[in-house]
Amino acid sequence: MGEVMLSVEALDVTFRRGGDTVRAVRGVSFGVARGESFGIVGESGSGKSTVLRAICGLAPTSAGTIRLKGQPLPDPRPAAFFRAVQMVFQDPYASLHPRHTVDRVLSEPLAIHGFDRREERIEGALRDVGLGPDFRFRYPHQLSGGQRQRVAVARALILEPEVLLLDEPTSALDASIQAEVLNLLDRLRAEHGLTYVMVSHDLAVVAHMCDRLIVMQHGAAVEELTRAALSAHRAETDYTKKLLSASEGYTPA
C-alpha cells in the first residue's frame, strides 16, 4: 500500500443516551492509501456512518487514534483539516440551504477559507460535475435529485480537498441516476487524484466504487475484503454472505 493518507486505529465511539452508554463503534481499524477508494459497508445501525462522523470530529471518540498523512488529528479539527477532507452527505436536499442559490452554496466555502479567483473556481467546479454555468443562479428546488447531489459534490470539491468522505451519496436517488453519480465520482477521483472513504448499506454500490472494503456489524469490523474477493464471492462471514445475496439483484455493469 503506497503512502497512507488516512488511518483509523482501534477507534471506539461511545454515546450516552439517558442513563445508558452505547458503544456505537468498537475497536475499528483500517488504513486508506493516497488515491484509493475504500468502502465501509453494513446495515443501518452498524456504526458505519459514525466512523465518518468521528473522522470529521462530529462524533465523540472514546478511544483510538485517527491520523491524516501520519499526523494524529487534534480536537476540535482545525480549519486546514476541512480544506483537506470534505464530506458528501446522503440527502442533497437536506444539505443544501433552500434559500441559497447554487452560486452562494459554492461561494461560501471559498469565502470562509479565503480563496481567490472565486468566479473561476465556481465555474470550474460546476463544469467538473457536469453542470453548465446556467446552473449558478438556480435554487435547490429548481434542481432534480441528481443535480442537487452534483452541486453537493461540487461544493465538496471546490476547496480542492485530498480526501472525500461519502456517506451513502446515492441512496436517496433512483437507480439510473445512482449509476450516473457513481460514474461521476469515479471519474473525479481519477482526474483529481482523490482518496475516497465511502459508506453504504449496499454492497453492489461499494463493489462498483471501491478497491477494498470493511464490513461492519454492531459497531465492529467483521471482515475486510478486496474487490476481487467480493466479485469471486470469497466472503468469510455469514453476515457478509447475507449482504451479498441481498445485493445480488443489482450488479452495475
RABEL-V988640 format. One record per run of one state. SS is the DSSP state (h for helix, s for strand, l for the rest). FROM is the first residue (numbers start at 1). LEN is the number of residues. If there is no record, write none. Layout:
((SS:FROM:LEN) (SS:FROM:LEN))
//
This chain:
((l:1:3) (s:4:14) (l:18:2) (s:20:14) (l:34:3) (s:37:5) (l:42:6) (h:48:8) (l:56:5) (s:61:8) (l:69:2) (s:71:2) (l:73:6) (h:79:6) (s:85:4) (l:89:3) (h:92:4) (l:96:5) (s:101:1) (h:102:11) (l:113:5) (h:118:11) (l:129:4) (h:133:3) (l:136:3) (s:139:1) (h:140:3) (l:143:2) (h:145:13) (l:158:5) (s:163:5) (l:168:7) (h:175:18) (l:193:2) (s:195:6) (l:201:2) (h:203:7) (l:210:2) (s:212:6) (l:218:2) (s:220:7) (h:227:5) (l:232:6) (h:238:9) (l:247:7))
//
